[in-house]
Amino acid sequence: MSKPLRVHHIITGLPVGGAQTMLGQLLARGDPTRLDQRVISLGGLGALGADLRANGIVVDALDMRRGPAGAIDAARLAGWLRRDKPDLVQTWLYHADLIGGLAARLAGCRHLVWNIRHTDLRPGSDKRSTILVARACAAVSGWLPARIVCNSEAALRTHVALSYPRDKFVVIPNGIDPARFCPDPAAYAAVRRELGVAAETPLIGLVGRFHPQKDHRNFLRAAAMLVGRHERLRFLLCGENVTPDNARLNEWVAEHGLGDRVHLLGVRQDMPQLTAALDVATSSSSHGEAFGNVIVEAMACGVPCVVTDVGDSRSIVGASGRVVAPGEPEALARACTDLLVASPEDRAALSAAARRRTIKHYAIEGVVERYQALYEEVADRHGR
């Protein structure tokens, strides 16, 4: 029996985020007889790093500095890789792709896989440094990585347009655990009790950090249109910086006269319960949404979704929800109404279709297997 493939994951940092969540799933569910995995964070340990260590994963934090001192830290990273001699290095996100990739090459690691999770790059929305590093990655993408993983077809198209080599890409979507995100009738009543609203109150949800690409303002404009049509309707919003002390968000809530109809819950640890309590889940993103994890999570809970046609959202939802153009609140409101007034039979059919679609295409076990097979293919093709 051959030894497990030694895989080192290098990531920009380990806060809670989409890439970090996927990495955590891969570490937790990877087959230890096939993969021996450890993690290097270019930044600090972060919340996820501490959790990974508590679960027995080896995690090193480079605490990389800015400026000239960063070159010393990059050399230190190459030294770590030279010492550990991994069979394959998987980097996550642009900065790690570039810095980790070059460090791996200096250390003599021949098997490198990049991971890219952006759909477009816009000044004002993305940092200037992120755009510059993405373009630097394009310049070396022809010879540095063996393969490039992205989580959506939209991300693939964006980067091929930036001169990344098409033949190196493989699309592996994010995965979710359908046993964790699942229909939960008890959650419907429990969440409404927490919010202090009547048990039959309809809830529309938007899950996502406060960021221009999530377009909370468009969602609230749609919400203002909806309250005139649905008397008891409430809106549940959660995510980083989506809190009652967010002045800009409160300004928009007041501007549209939404008052106590909007519940701003911030970051929550009970997302399966909150998601299962919704009548409609939405994604109002204006751009940059490569793969909406929260859409798949809602679908797994049997919650019909209304999404904007950004990234891979249309192909994720399929016929189990509604898709509207970004930046059009009237269309968003109309699609939400369509789902709210659907007959119980139609809602049940949409709910079942959404969950079936999630299990078929996005169950975490299948996604992890695709990563494992890719690593073995890359390592075996070039010789370990």
N, C-alpha and C positions, 0 to 999 in steps of 0.2 A: 504493500500500500504506500503510495507516494505521500510525502509530507504536505501539510497544508500550505497554500500559497501565502507568503508573507506580504501583506498589503499595508502600506502606510498611507493614511489619509491626511492631506495637508489642506487646511481651511483657513480663511481669513480671520475668523473669530468664532466664538461659541456662545453667542446670545441665542435667545429663542427666535427662530426664523425658519423659512421654508427649506432652505438647503440644509440647515442644521438638523431639522426634524427628519428629513430623508436620510441623512447620515446616521442619525441615532437609530432609526429603524433598521438600517442595513447592518449596523453593529450588533443590535439586539437579536436580529433574526438570521444573520448569516450562519452558515453551516460551519462549525469550528473544525470539522474534519476536512473542509475544503479551503477555508480562509483563516489565517491568523492575522487579525486586524489590530491596528493601533492608530492613534490620532496625534497630529501636531497642529496646534493653533498658532498662527502667526501673531495673534494678539494675546489677550489674557485667557485665563481659564474659563471665565463666563459661567452662567448658570447651568448650561448643558454640560460643560466640561466637568463640573463638580458631580453632576448626576452620573455621568459616564464612569468616572473614577469609582463612585460608590457602588457601581454595578460591575466592577472588576475590569474595566477597559483601561488600558495604559494610555494616558493623555499627557503630552508635554506642551507647555506654553512657552513660546519664544519671546513674548512681550517685545515685539519688534519696534524699534524706535524710528522716528521720522528723520529725514536728512541723511548726512554722510554716515552717521552711526548705524543707519539701516543696512549699509553694505557689510558692516562687521557682523550684524545679526544674520544676514543672508549667508555669509560664509560659515557662521556657526551652525545654521540649518544644514548646509552641505556636509559639515562634519558629523552631525547626528546621523544623516543618511549613510555616510560612508562607514560609520561605526556599526549601524544596524543591518546594513545590506538587505533591504527589502527586495522581494522579487518584482514588485510592481508598486508604483506610486500613483495614487488618485488624488488630484487636486480639485478644490471646490471654489468657484467664483474667481473673477478676473485676476485680482491681485495674487491670489494663491497659485492660479494657473501660470502666471508669469514668473513670480519669484520662486515658488516651489518647483516649477518646471526647470528653470535654469539651475537651481541648487541640485536637483536630481541629476541633471546632466553632468554637472561638475563632480558629483559624487560617484559617477559611473553607473547610475541606475538607467538602464536602457528602456524599460517598459513604463511608459507614462501615459495616463489617461486624464484628460481635462474634463471638467464639469462646468457647463455654462447655463445660466438660468435667466437671462434677460431677453426681452423681445425687441426693445428698441432703446436707443440712447438719445436723450434729449437734454440740451442745455437748459438749466432752470429746474429740471426735474431730477436729473442725475448729476452727481458731482463732476466737476471738470476733470478731476484726477481719475475717476472711473472711466470716463470717455477716452482719456489718453491711454490708460492701461489697456482698455479693450482694443484700441487700435494697435498698440504695441504687440498685443497677443496675435492680432491678425498677421502682423509682419513675420512672426516666427512660427505660425501655426502649420506651415507647410512641412517643417522639419522637426519641430520639438515634440509634440504629442503623437502617440501611435493612433489613438482614437479620441474623439471628442463627444462626450455625452451631453445632450440637452434634454430638457423635460417637455418640450413641445415642438410641434411642426413650425409654429410661428417663430420660435427662437432660431430654429435651423435656417429658415428663409432670411431672417435678419442678418445672420452672420455670414451666410454665403454671399449676400449682397455686399458685405464688408471685406470680401476676398478671403474668408476662411475656406479651406478646401472641402468641397461637398462630400468627397468620398471618405472622409475621416469621421463623419458624423454618424451617430446612432441615437435615435430618440427613445428614451426610457421615461415614461411619465412618472409622476409622484404616485406613491401608493398609500392606501389607508387601510386600517384594520376594520373590516365590516362587523366584527364581533364587538368592537368598542363603539363605533358609530352605527347605531341601529335604531329602528323605531322603538319608542319608549313612551307608552301612553301615560305612565305616572309622571313623567317629566312635564307634560302639558299643564297639569294642575299645580305641580310644585313650583314651577317658575312663575306662574301667575300669582301664586300666594306670596312669593318673595317680592314681586313688583307691586303688590297691593292692588291688583286689579281683579275684576270679576273672572270667574272660571271660564266663561265663554268668550272672553275678549280676544279678537283676532290679533295676532302678532306678526309683523313683518320684520325680518332681521337683516342687518348688514354687519358682517364680521370682517375687520381689517384695520390695520394701523392707520393713524391719521397722517396721510401723505397725499400730495396732489394727484398722483395716479389713481388713487382709490375714489376720488371725486365725491366726497361726502356732500359737497354743496349740491351737486346734481341730484343725489338721493333725497336730500331734504326738500328740494324744489318739488320733486315728485310726491313726497310725503304730504306737502301742503295741498297738492291737488287731490290726494287720496282722502284726506280728512273730510272734505266736503261731500264725499260720496259714501263714506263708511263711518257712521257716527261713533262707534266704540273703538275704532282701530288704534293700536299702539305700535311703537317702533322700538326695537331692541338693537342697540349698537354697542359693539365691544371691540377691543383691540388696544394696542399701545397708543397712549395719548388720547384715547376716546373717553374722556373723563369729564365730570362736572366742572372741573377747574380749567378746562380748555377754553380760553376766552373767545377765540375765533369760532369754534364750534357752537358755543352758546350764543354768539352774535347771530349766526345763521339760524339757529333754532328760534330765537326771538323774532328775527326778521320775517320769518314765515308763520309766526303766530302759533307755533307748535307746542309751546309751554310744557306741561307735564305729560304730553303724549309721547315724548322721546325719553328713553331710558339709556343713559350713558354709563356703561358698566366697566370700562377699562379692560385690563388684562384679566382673564379668568382661567381657572384651572379645571373648570367643569364644562368644557365645551361640548362634549357629547350630550349632556343634559340640556344645555341651553339650545343647542341646534335642534334637538328632537322636539323641543317645545314650540317651534315656529310653525306658522301656517304657510308662510312663503319666505324663502331665502333669496337674497339679492346679491348681485355683484355689479356695482355701478362704475367700474373702472373706466377711465378715459383712454388709457394706453399702458403699455409696459407689463401687462398681466400675462406672463408666459403660460402659467398653469395655475388655475385657482384651486388651491387645496380646499378652501372652505366650500366651494361649489360641490366637490366630490363628497365631502363630509356630510353636507346637507342631503345630497342624493342618497347616500348610504342610510341616512335616517328616514328616508321616505318622504322628504320635504321637497315639494316642487320648487323649482328655481326660475328666477327671472335674471338674465345676465346680459351685459352689453357685449357686443360682437368685437371682443378684444382678445388677442392671443388665441389660445385654443378653446376658449369658452364655448363657442358654438358646437364644436365637435364633441366636447365633454358632455354637454346637456343632451344633444341629439333631439329626439322627439319627446323627451320626458319633461320639458319645461318650455320657457319662452326666451327668445333672443331679440334684443332691440339694439338700435344704433347707439353708440356712446354719445353723451352730451345732450340727450333729448328727453327731458323729464316727463313730458306728456306721454311719450311712447312707453317709458318705464312705468308710469302710473297706470296706463291703460292695460299693460300686460299683467301687472299685479292684480288689478281689478278682475281681469279675465280668470285668474286662478282663484281669487277669493270667492267669486260667485259661482264657480263650477259646481255641478251637482256632486253629491257624495260618491256616486258611482264613477264619475269622471276623475275626481280627486284620487280615489282609491286606485284607479288604473294608472294615473300618472305616478303616484307614489310607488307602486309595485315596479313600474318600468324603470324609474330612477334607481331603485335599489338593485334591480337585476343588472342594469348597465354598469353600475359601480363594481359589483362583484365580478362581472365578466372581464372588465378592462383594467380596473385599478386596485384590485385586491393586493395587499402588500406582499403576500407570499410569492406571487408571480413576478412582481417587480424586483424583489430581492434576487430571485432566481436569474433574472435577466442580467443583473449586475454581476453575479457570480460567474455566469457563463461567459460574459464579456471579458472579465479579468483572466479567466483560464484560456480563452482564445488568444488574447494578446500575449500572455506569457508563453504559451506553448508555440505560438507561431514563430516567435523570435528565439525560443529556447530560454529556459529559466537560468 
